[in-house]
Amino acid sequence: MELGQIRKLHTGRDFASFGSAPYVLHCHHFNLWWDQCVSDIFADDPAKGFRLRAEAARWAFKPIIEEACSAGAATTQLDKLQIAADIFSQMGHGIIRPAGQSGGGDATGEFLHYGFAWMLKYGERCRCEEKMDAVATGFLAAIHEVVFGEHAWAEEKCCVAQRQEHCSFEVSVGKDPGLSDDYRIGIGPVTASDYERLTPAMECGKNDEAIDAIAEGLRTFLAPLRGDDRGLISGFGILATMHSPSYYNRVCFDSIRHCERERPQLVSTAERLFREGGQACVYHTLGGVMRSPEWEALVGIPSGDPEETLTHAMAICRAFGFGRWVVHEFDPGKRFVMRSAANYETPGYIMAYGESDRPRGLFAQGAAQGLMMLAYGYDWANRPDITREGYLGLCKAGVGWNVKQTKCPTMGDDTLEIVVTKD
């Protein structure tokens, strides 16, 4: 089954879906950072942090598997197993071989995105203290539920990030014993119709015509993108994945709610960790894209002009499915105001938890700050490699920009608004 059969673009809101299940493009730098935030928050109980991520993946990816099996007219259990494994690889997550029988069993994986990316990024520097493939773990449980109709959970037994020879899993039937009911929610992931119901259709800003034109060209270029023979998507200097925004939202918001319940003194620290995930995403993902040969062929060599950098970055955000991010104000070197009534974070919070007493656009906050860091802090004249060391050096030199979210749909506002000002 080809994912293009069920891919839908939602113009005006700048997100995409597989059937009714939204998806977003994110790279390995962001994926590792987001999961590491959960590990840091659950440092005193790493197993619970892994279980939370695995449960979020089971919950978030199940609708995508159902959509693919339906579109592929799968009539047998074998058909469904094959389709599910195929879309996992097409989405850039590696190769899995699911447990093939009712009641659970053993499963294996190769080139799994998280473990493979961890070794690529950190393997020469340090040893991995925990297993990395929570997404594959939850995906395997979701496959079992769709194929055999049995509620399932899975456990990673071996992981290449821990320098083991292969990745292996055990799928079991029943509720995950590693999670209490506090970490289960009674609704499904946000659907495309939920996004459209909860977000206005169009919001306009500066340079929209140029942003939309570049975004459309990039979408056309990305449309045939699929995992290679390893099940990995390599391009623009990154390892990309088609991912569920509901996964990102669930692990973020559940981790923060864990702090609110059990360790309220850590709430601000937890939010800061996730906020920096947006900042790191902009530097590594958007920066990597804009200095890549593919980008030069599509758009040209970046000039380094801050407004051009911002225009190009916003186009990438729209094409990747982050939502309709717009430049509401831009005073060069002084102030940047970003708005996004249509974004993937706030609908997820509203659907799961209702209204909030404070802004919840943590990824967008960090990303808006990161956009100014990229526009003014990166050496566009010489375009050095986008590296971990480069990012850390930029941070050590001082971010130089303050960020504040001034509006949020979770608080009843009609848009998300983030103001970034120079120190």
LOMI-525757 format. One record per residue (C-alpha): residue number from 0; residue in three letters; chain; x, y, z. Coordinates in Angstrom, 1 decimal, always signed. Last residue first. Layout:
// LOMI-525757
R|NUM|ALA|A|X|Y|Z
...
//
This chain:
// LOMI-525757
R|422|ASP|A|+17.8|+41.5|+24.8
R|421|LYS|A|+16.1|+41.6|+21.4
R|420|THR|A|+12.4|+40.8|+21.4
R|419|VAL|A|+10.4|+37.7|+20.4
R|418|VAL|A|+6.6|+37.8|+20.7
R|417|ILE|A|+4.5|+34.7|+20.3
R|416|GLU|A|+0.8|+34.7|+19.4
R|415|LEU|A|-1.5|+31.6|+19.2
R|414|THR|A|-4.8|+32.6|+17.8
R|413|ASP|A|-8.5|+33.1|+18.7
R|412|ASP|A|-7.8|+33.3|+22.4
R|411|GLY|A|-9.7|+31.1|+24.9
R|410|MET|A|-6.8|+30.1|+27.1
R|409|THR|A|-6.0|+26.9|+25.2
R|408|PRO|A|-6.2|+29.1|+22.0
R|407|CYS|A|-3.1|+30.9|+23.2
R|406|LYS|A|-2.1|+34.6|+23.2
R|405|THR|A|+1.0|+36.4|+24.6
R|404|GLN|A|+3.6|+33.8|+24.4
R|403|LYS|A|+6.9|+35.4|+25.4
R|402|VAL|A|+10.4|+35.0|+24.0
R|401|ASN|A|+13.6|+36.9|+24.8
R|400|TRP|A|+16.4|+37.1|+22.2
R|399|GLY|A|+20.2|+37.2|+22.6
R|398|VAL|A|+20.7|+33.4|+22.8
R|397|GLY|A|+24.0|+33.9|+24.5
R|396|ALA|A|+27.5|+32.9|+23.2
R|395|LYS|A|+27.0|+29.6|+25.0
R|394|CYS|A|+23.8|+29.0|+22.9
R|393|LEU|A|+25.5|+29.6|+19.6
R|392|GLY|A|+28.4|+27.4|+20.7
R|391|LEU|A|+26.0|+24.6|+21.6
R|390|TYR|A|+24.3|+24.9|+18.2
R|389|GLY|A|+27.7|+24.8|+16.4
R|388|GLU|A|+28.8|+21.8|+18.5
R|387|ARG|A|+25.6|+19.9|+17.6
R|386|THR|A|+26.3|+20.6|+14.0
R|385|ILE|A|+25.0|+22.5|+11.0
R|384|ASP|A|+28.0|+22.7|+8.8
R|383|PRO|A|+29.5|+26.2|+8.3
R|382|ARG|A|+27.6|+28.6|+5.9
R|381|ASN|A|+30.4|+31.1|+5.3
R|380|ALA|A|+28.2|+34.2|+4.7
R|379|TRP|A|+25.3|+32.7|+6.6
R|378|ASP|A|+27.2|+32.6|+9.9
R|377|TYR|A|+24.3|+31.7|+12.2
R|376|GLY|A|+23.4|+34.1|+15.0
R|375|TYR|A|+21.0|+36.6|+13.3
R|374|ALA|A|+18.5|+34.6|+11.3
R|373|LEU|A|+19.1|+31.3|+13.0
R|372|MET|A|+18.9|+32.9|+16.5
R|371|MET|A|+15.8|+34.8|+15.4
R|370|LEU|A|+14.1|+31.6|+14.2
R|369|GLY|A|+15.2|+29.8|+17.4
R|368|GLN|A|+13.1|+32.2|+19.5
R|367|ALA|A|+10.1|+31.4|+17.3
R|366|ALA|A|+10.8|+27.7|+17.5
R|365|GLY|A|+11.1|+27.7|+21.2
R|364|GLN|A|+7.7|+29.4|+21.6
R|363|ALA|A|+6.2|+27.1|+18.9
R|362|PHE|A|+7.3|+24.0|+20.7
R|361|LEU|A|+5.9|+25.3|+24.0
R|360|GLY|A|+2.6|+26.4|+22.8
R|359|ARG|A|+0.8|+25.8|+26.1
R|358|PRO|A|+0.0|+29.3|+27.3
R|357|ARG|A|-1.4|+29.5|+30.9
R|356|ASP|A|-4.6|+28.8|+32.8
R|355|SER|A|-5.6|+26.0|+30.4
R|354|GLU|A|-8.8|+25.0|+28.7
R|353|GLY|A|-9.7|+21.4|+27.8
R|352|TYR|A|-7.5|+18.5|+28.7
R|351|ALA|A|-7.2|+16.0|+25.8
R|350|MET|A|-9.0|+17.9|+23.0
R|349|ILE|A|-7.7|+21.3|+24.1
R|348|TYR|A|-4.1|+20.1|+24.4
R|347|GLY|A|-4.0|+18.5|+21.0
R|346|PRO|A|-5.7|+21.5|+19.4
R|345|THR|A|-3.0|+23.7|+20.9
R|344|GLU|A|+0.0|+21.9|+19.5
R|343|TYR|A|-0.6|+21.2|+15.8
R|342|ASN|A|-0.9|+24.8|+14.7
R|341|ALA|A|-3.7|+26.8|+12.9
R|340|ALA|A|-4.3|+30.0|+14.8
R|339|SER|A|-0.6|+30.7|+14.3
R|338|ARG|A|+1.0|+34.0|+15.0
R|337|MET|A|+4.6|+35.1|+15.1
R|336|VAL|A|+5.8|+38.5|+16.3
R|335|PHE|A|+9.4|+39.5|+15.7
R|334|ARG|A|+11.2|+42.4|+17.3
R|333|LYS|A|+14.5|+44.3|+17.4
R|332|GLY|A|+17.1|+43.3|+14.8
R|331|PRO|A|+14.7|+43.9|+11.9
R|330|ASP|A|+11.2|+44.9|+13.0
R|329|PHE|A|+9.0|+42.0|+11.9
R|328|GLU|A|+5.3|+41.7|+12.7
R|327|HIS|A|+2.6|+39.1|+12.1
R|326|VAL|A|+4.9|+36.7|+10.3
R|325|VAL|A|+2.6|+33.7|+9.9
R|324|TRP|A|+2.7|+30.0|+10.9
R|323|ARG|A|+0.0|+28.0|+9.2
R|322|GLY|A|+0.6|+24.6|+10.7
R|321|PHE|A|+3.7|+22.6|+11.5
R|320|GLY|A|+3.0|+20.4|+8.4
R|319|PHE|A|+6.5|+20.2|+6.9
R|318|ALA|A|+5.5|+22.6|+4.1
R|317|ARG|A|+4.2|+25.2|+6.5
R|316|CYS|A|+7.4|+25.1|+8.6
R|315|ILE|A|+9.6|+25.1|+5.5
R|314|ALA|A|+7.8|+28.2|+4.2
R|313|MET|A|+8.3|+29.9|+7.6
R|312|ALA|A|+12.0|+29.2|+7.4
R|311|HIS|A|+12.3|+30.7|+3.9
R|310|THR|A|+10.6|+34.0|+5.0
R|309|LEU|A|+12.6|+34.2|+8.2
R|308|THR|A|+15.9|+33.7|+6.3
R|307|GLU|A|+14.7|+36.3|+3.7
R|306|GLU|A|+14.0|+38.8|+6.5
R|305|PRO|A|+17.4|+38.1|+8.1
R|304|ASP|A|+19.4|+38.6|+4.9
R|303|GLY|A|+21.8|+35.7|+4.8
R|302|SER|A|+21.8|+35.5|+1.1
R|301|PRO|A|+20.6|+31.9|+1.0
R|300|ILE|A|+21.7|+30.0|-2.1
R|299|GLY|A|+18.8|+29.2|-4.4
R|298|VAL|A|+15.2|+28.1|-4.0
R|297|LEU|A|+14.8|+24.5|-5.2
R|296|ALA|A|+18.3|+23.7|-6.3
R|295|GLU|A|+19.9|+25.5|-3.4
R|294|TRP|A|+17.5|+23.7|-1.1
R|293|GLU|A|+18.5|+20.3|-2.4
R|292|PRO|A|+22.1|+21.2|-2.0
R|291|SER|A|+21.5|+21.8|+1.7
R|290|ARG|A|+22.1|+25.0|+3.6
R|289|MET|A|+18.4|+25.8|+4.0
R|288|VAL|A|+17.5|+22.3|+5.0
R|287|GLY|A|+20.1|+22.0|+7.7
R|286|GLY|A|+19.1|+25.4|+9.2
R|285|LEU|A|+15.5|+24.4|+9.2
R|284|THR|A|+16.2|+21.0|+10.8
R|283|HIS|A|+19.2|+21.7|+13.1
R|282|TYR|A|+18.7|+25.3|+14.1
R|281|VAL|A|+14.9|+25.3|+14.0
R|280|CYS|A|+14.6|+22.0|+15.8
R|279|ALA|A|+17.0|+23.1|+18.5
R|278|GLN|A|+14.7|+26.1|+19.3
R|277|GLY|A|+11.6|+24.0|+19.3
R|276|GLY|A|+13.2|+21.5|+21.7
R|275|GLU|A|+14.3|+24.4|+23.8
R|274|ARG|A|+10.6|+24.9|+24.7
R|273|PHE|A|+10.4|+21.2|+25.7
R|272|LEU|A|+13.2|+21.7|+28.2
R|271|ARG|A|+11.8|+25.0|+29.5
R|270|GLU|A|+8.5|+23.4|+30.1
R|269|ALA|A|+10.1|+20.8|+32.2
R|268|THR|A|+12.1|+23.3|+34.2
R|267|SER|A|+8.9|+25.4|+34.8
R|266|VAL|A|+7.1|+22.4|+36.1
R|265|LEU|A|+9.9|+21.1|+38.3
R|264|GLN|A|+8.6|+22.6|+41.6
R|263|PRO|A|+5.3|+20.9|+40.9
R|262|ARG|A|+6.7|+17.4|+41.4
R|261|GLU|A|+3.9|+14.9|+41.7
R|260|ARG|A|+0.7|+16.3|+40.1
R|259|GLU|A|+2.1|+19.2|+38.1
R|258|CYS|A|+5.2|+17.2|+37.2
R|257|HIS|A|+3.1|+14.4|+35.8
R|256|ARG|A|+1.0|+17.0|+34.0
R|255|ILE|A|+4.2|+18.2|+32.3
R|254|SER|A|+5.1|+14.7|+31.2
R|253|ASP|A|+1.6|+14.1|+30.0
R|252|PHE|A|+1.7|+17.3|+28.0
R|251|CYS|A|+5.0|+16.6|+26.2
R|250|VAL|A|+4.5|+12.8|+25.6
R|249|ARG|A|+1.0|+13.4|+24.3
R|248|ASN|A|+1.7|+16.4|+22.1
R|247|TYR|A|+4.6|+14.7|+20.4
R|246|TYR|A|+2.7|+11.5|+19.8
R|245|SER|A|-0.4|+13.5|+18.6
R|244|PRO|A|+1.8|+15.2|+16.1
R|243|SER|A|+2.2|+11.8|+14.4
R|242|HIS|A|+5.4|+11.4|+12.5
R|241|MET|A|+6.6|+11.4|+8.9
R|240|THR|A|+10.3|+11.0|+9.7
R|239|ALA|A|+13.4|+12.8|+8.5
R|238|LEU|A|+17.1|+11.9|+8.9
R|237|ILE|A|+18.9|+15.1|+8.2
R|236|GLY|A|+21.3|+16.8|+5.8
R|235|PHE|A|+18.6|+17.9|+3.4
R|234|GLY|A|+17.9|+14.2|+2.7
R|233|SER|A|+17.8|+10.7|+4.3
R|232|ILE|A|+14.5|+9.0|+4.9
R|231|LEU|A|+15.0|+5.6|+6.5
R|230|GLY|A|+13.3|+2.3|+6.0
R|229|ARG|A|+16.6|+0.6|+5.3
R|228|ASP|A|+15.7|+0.1|+1.6
R|227|ASP|A|+14.8|+3.8|+1.5
R|226|GLY|A|+11.9|+5.4|+3.4
R|225|ARG|A|+9.6|+7.6|+1.3
R|224|LEU|A|+9.6|+11.1|-0.3
R|223|PRO|A|+7.3|+11.2|-3.3
R|222|ALA|A|+5.5|+14.3|-2.1
R|221|LEU|A|+8.6|+16.1|-0.7
R|220|PHE|A|+9.4|+18.0|-3.9
R|219|THR|A|+5.8|+19.1|-4.4
R|218|ARG|A|+5.6|+20.1|-0.8
R|217|LEU|A|+8.8|+22.2|-1.3
R|216|GLY|A|+7.3|+24.0|-4.3
R|215|GLU|A|+4.1|+24.7|-2.4
R|214|ALA|A|+6.1|+26.1|+0.6
R|213|ILE|A|+8.1|+28.3|-1.6
R|212|ALA|A|+5.0|+29.8|-3.2
R|211|ASP|A|+3.2|+30.1|+0.1
R|210|ILE|A|+6.1|+32.0|+1.7
R|209|ALA|A|+6.5|+34.4|-1.2
R|208|GLU|A|+2.8|+35.2|-1.2
R|207|ASP|A|+2.7|+35.4|+2.6
R|206|ASN|A|+5.5|+38.0|+2.8
R|205|LYS|A|+3.9|+39.6|+6.0
R|204|GLY|A|+0.9|+37.9|+7.5
R|203|CYS|A|-2.4|+36.2|+6.8
R|202|GLU|A|-4.5|+33.8|+8.8
R|201|MET|A|-6.8|+31.3|+7.1
R|200|ALA|A|-9.2|+28.5|+8.0
R|199|PRO|A|-9.6|+29.1|+11.8
R|198|THR|A|-8.5|+26.2|+14.0
R|197|LEU|A|-10.6|+24.0|+16.3
R|196|ARG|A|-13.1|+22.5|+13.8
R|195|GLU|A|-10.4|+22.1|+11.1
R|194|TYR|A|-8.0|+20.4|+13.5
R|193|ASP|A|-10.8|+18.1|+14.8
R|192|SER|A|-11.7|+17.2|+11.3
R|191|ALA|A|-8.1|+16.2|+10.6
R|190|THR|A|-8.2|+14.0|+13.7
R|189|VAL|A|-6.7|+14.5|+17.2
R|188|PRO|A|-5.8|+11.3|+18.9
R|187|GLY|A|-8.5|+9.1|+20.5
R|186|ILE|A|-10.2|+9.9|+23.8
R|185|GLY|A|-10.2|+8.2|+27.1
R|184|ILE|A|-6.8|+9.2|+28.4
R|183|ARG|A|-4.3|+6.9|+30.0
R|182|TYR|A|-1.4|+8.1|+32.1
R|181|ASP|A|-3.3|+8.5|+35.3
R|180|ASP|A|-4.6|+4.9|+34.7
R|179|SER|A|-1.2|+3.6|+36.0
R|178|LEU|A|+1.6|+2.6|+33.6
R|177|GLY|A|+4.1|-0.2|+33.7
R|176|PRO|A|+1.5|-2.9|+33.7
R|175|ASP|A|+0.6|-2.0|+30.0
R|174|LYS|A|-2.9|-3.3|+29.7
R|173|GLY|A|-3.5|-6.6|+28.0
R|172|VAL|A|-1.9|-8.8|+25.4
R|171|SER|A|+1.9|-9.0|+25.2
R|170|VAL|A|+4.4|-8.1|+22.4
R|169|GLU|A|+8.1|-8.8|+23.1
R|168|PHE|A|+10.7|-6.8|+21.2
R|167|SER|A|+14.1|-7.1|+19.6
R|166|CYS|A|+16.6|-4.7|+18.2
R|165|HIS|A|+19.9|-6.1|+17.0
R|164|GLU|A|+23.6|-6.7|+17.9
R|163|GLN|A|+23.5|-4.8|+21.2
R|162|ARG|A|+25.6|-1.7|+21.4
R|161|GLN|A|+23.1|+0.0|+23.8
R|160|ALA|A|+21.8|+2.1|+20.8
R|159|VAL|A|+21.4|-1.3|+19.0
R|158|CYS|A|+18.5|-2.1|+21.4
R|157|CYS|A|+17.5|-5.4|+22.9
R|156|LYS|A|+14.4|-6.3|+24.9
R|155|GLU|A|+12.0|-3.6|+23.9
R|154|GLU|A|+8.6|-4.1|+25.5
R|153|ALA|A|+5.2|-4.2|+23.9
R|152|TRP|A|+1.6|-3.5|+24.9
R|151|ALA|A|-1.6|-5.0|+23.6
R|150|HIS|A|-5.4|-4.7|+23.4
R|149|GLU|A|-6.4|-7.6|+21.2
R|148|GLY|A|-8.3|-7.1|+17.9
R|147|PHE|A|-5.8|-9.3|+16.0
R|146|VAL|A|-4.6|-7.0|+13.2
R|145|VAL|A|-5.4|-3.5|+14.5
R|144|GLU|A|-4.5|-4.3|+18.1
R|143|HIS|A|-1.3|-6.1|+17.1
R|142|ILE|A|-0.2|-3.3|+14.9
R|141|ALA|A|-0.8|-0.8|+17.7
R|140|ALA|A|+1.5|-2.9|+20.0
R|139|LEU|A|+4.2|-2.9|+17.3
R|138|PHE|A|+3.8|+0.9|+16.9
R|137|GLY|A|+4.3|+1.4|+20.7
R|136|THR|A|+7.6|-0.4|+20.7
R|135|ALA|A|+8.7|+1.3|+17.4
R|134|VAL|A|+8.0|+4.7|+19.1
R|133|ALA|A|+9.8|+3.6|+22.3
R|132|ASP|A|+12.9|+2.7|+20.4
R|131|MET|A|+15.7|+4.2|+22.6
R|130|LYS|A|+16.6|+1.7|+25.2
R|129|GLU|A|+18.4|+3.3|+28.1
R|128|GLU|A|+21.9|+4.2|+29.3
R|127|CYS|A|+23.4|+4.9|+25.8
R|126|ARG|A|+27.2|+5.0|+25.9
R|125|CYS|A|+29.1|+8.2|+25.1
R|124|ARG|A|+31.0|+10.2|+22.4
R|123|GLU|A|+31.3|+8.0|+19.3
R|122|GLY|A|+27.6|+6.9|+19.5
R|121|TYR|A|+26.2|+10.4|+20.0
R|120|LYS|A|+24.7|+11.5|+16.7
R|119|LEU|A|+24.8|+8.4|+14.5
R|118|MET|A|+24.3|+6.0|+17.4
R|117|TRP|A|+21.2|+8.1|+18.5
R|116|ALA|A|+20.0|+8.2|+14.9
R|115|PHE|A|+20.0|+4.4|+14.6
R|114|GLY|A|+18.3|+4.0|+18.0
R|113|TYR|A|+15.6|+6.5|+17.1
R|112|HIS|A|+15.0|+5.6|+13.5
R|111|LEU|A|+15.1|+1.9|+13.8
R|110|PHE|A|+17.7|+0.6|+11.3
R|109|GLU|A|+16.5|-3.0|+12.0
R|108|GLY|A|+13.6|-4.3|+14.1
R|107|THR|A|+12.4|-7.6|+15.6
R|106|ALA|A|+9.2|-9.0|+17.0
R|105|ASP|A|+8.4|-11.8|+19.5
R|104|GLY|A|+5.0|-12.9|+20.7
R|103|GLY|A|+1.5|-11.8|+21.3
R|102|GLY|A|-1.7|-13.6|+22.0
R|101|SER|A|-2.8|-13.8|+18.3
R|100|GLN|A|+0.1|-14.4|+15.9
R|99|GLY|A|+2.5|-12.6|+13.7
R|98|ALA|A|+4.7|-10.6|+16.1
R|97|PRO|A|+5.8|-7.7|+13.9
R|96|ARG|A|+8.9|-7.5|+11.7
R|95|ILE|A|+10.0|-3.9|+11.7
R|94|ILE|A|+12.2|-1.8|+9.4
R|93|GLY|A|+13.1|+1.8|+9.9
R|92|HIS|A|+11.1|+4.8|+11.0
R|91|GLY|A|+11.1|+6.7|+7.7
R|90|MET|A|+7.3|+6.9|+7.0
R|89|GLN|A|+7.7|+4.4|+4.2
R|88|SER|A|+9.2|+2.0|+6.7
R|87|PHE|A|+6.4|+2.1|+9.2
R|86|ILE|A|+4.0|+2.1|+6.2
R|85|ASP|A|+5.4|-1.2|+5.0
R|84|ALA|A|+5.2|-2.9|+8.4
R|83|ALA|A|+1.5|-2.0|+8.7
R|82|ILE|A|+0.8|-3.1|+5.2
R|81|GLN|A|+2.5|-6.5|+5.7
R|80|LEU|A|+0.7|-7.2|+9.0
R|79|LYS|A|-2.6|-6.2|+7.5
R|78|ASP|A|-2.2|-8.5|+4.5
R|77|LEU|A|-1.2|-11.4|+6.8
R|76|GLN|A|-4.3|-10.8|+9.0
R|75|THR|A|-6.5|-11.1|+5.9
R|74|THR|A|-8.8|-8.8|+4.1
R|73|ALA|A|-6.6|-5.7|+3.5
R|72|ALA|A|-8.3|-3.3|+1.1
R|71|GLY|A|-5.2|-1.1|+1.0
R|70|ALA|A|-7.2|+1.9|+1.9
R|69|SER|A|-8.6|+0.1|+5.0
R|68|CYS|A|-5.2|-1.2|+6.1
R|67|ALA|A|-3.7|+2.3|+5.6
R|66|GLU|A|-6.4|+4.1|+7.6
R|65|GLU|A|-6.2|+1.5|+10.4
R|64|ILE|A|-2.4|+1.9|+10.6
R|63|ILE|A|-2.7|+5.7|+10.8
R|62|PRO|A|-5.4|+5.3|+13.5
R|61|LYS|A|-3.1|+3.1|+15.6
R|60|PHE|A|-0.2|+5.5|+15.4
R|59|ALA|A|-1.1|+7.9|+18.2
R|58|TRP|A|-2.3|+5.5|+20.8
R|57|ARG|A|+0.5|+3.0|+20.4
R|56|ALA|A|+3.0|+5.8|+20.2
R|55|ALA|A|+1.7|+7.5|+23.3
R|54|GLU|A|+1.9|+4.1|+25.2
R|53|ALA|A|+5.5|+3.7|+24.1
R|52|ARG|A|+6.4|+7.2|+25.2
R|51|LEU|A|+4.8|+6.7|+28.6
R|50|ARG|A|+6.4|+3.3|+29.0
R|49|PHE|A|+9.8|+4.8|+28.3
R|48|GLY|A|+9.3|+7.5|+31.0
R|47|LYS|A|+8.0|+4.9|+33.4
R|46|ALA|A|+11.1|+2.7|+32.9
R|45|PRO|A|+13.3|+5.8|+33.5
R|44|ASP|A|+12.0|+6.3|+37.1
R|43|ASP|A|+14.2|+8.9|+38.9
R|42|ALA|A|+15.1|+10.5|+35.6
R|41|PHE|A|+11.4|+10.8|+34.6
R|40|ILE|A|+11.7|+14.5|+33.6
R|39|ASP|A|+15.1|+13.9|+32.0
R|38|SER|A|+13.8|+10.9|+30.1
R|37|VAL|A|+10.8|+12.8|+28.9
R|36|CYS|A|+13.0|+15.7|+27.6
R|35|GLN|A|+15.2|+13.1|+26.0
R|34|ASP|A|+12.2|+12.0|+23.9
R|33|TRP|A|+11.8|+15.5|+22.5
R|32|TRP|A|+15.6|+15.9|+21.9
R|31|LEU|A|+15.9|+12.6|+20.0
R|30|ASN|A|+13.0|+13.5|+17.8
R|29|PHE|A|+14.2|+17.0|+17.2
R|28|HIS|A|+17.7|+16.0|+16.0
R|27|HIS|A|+16.2|+13.0|+14.1
R|26|CYS|A|+14.0|+15.2|+11.9
R|25|HIS|A|+10.4|+16.2|+11.9
R|24|LEU|A|+7.7|+16.0|+9.2
R|23|VAL|A|+4.1|+16.1|+10.4
R|22|TYR|A|+1.1|+13.8|+10.3
R|21|PRO|A|-2.6|+14.2|+10.7
R|20|ALA|A|-4.9|+11.1|+10.8
R|19|SER|A|-8.2|+11.4|+8.9
R|18|GLY|A|-6.8|+9.9|+5.7
R|17|PHE|A|-3.1|+10.2|+6.1
R|16|SER|A|-2.9|+13.8|+7.0
R|15|ALA|A|-1.3|+17.1|+6.0
R|14|PHE|A|-1.1|+20.6|+7.6
R|13|ASP|A|-0.9|+24.0|+6.2
R|12|ARG|A|-4.2|+25.5|+7.6
R|11|GLY|A|-5.3|+27.3|+4.4
R|10|THR|A|-4.8|+24.1|+2.4
R|9|HIS|A|-5.3|+20.8|+4.1
R|8|LEU|A|-3.2|+18.3|+2.1
R|7|LYS|A|-4.3|+14.7|+2.0
R|6|ARG|A|-2.2|+11.5|+1.8
R|5|ILE|A|-4.3|+8.3|+1.6
R|4|GLN|A|-3.1|+6.9|-1.7
R|3|GLY|A|+0.3|+8.6|-1.3
R|2|LEU|A|+1.0|+6.2|+1.5
R|1|GLU|A|+1.4|+3.4|-1.0
R|0|MET|A|+0.0|+0.0|+0.0
//
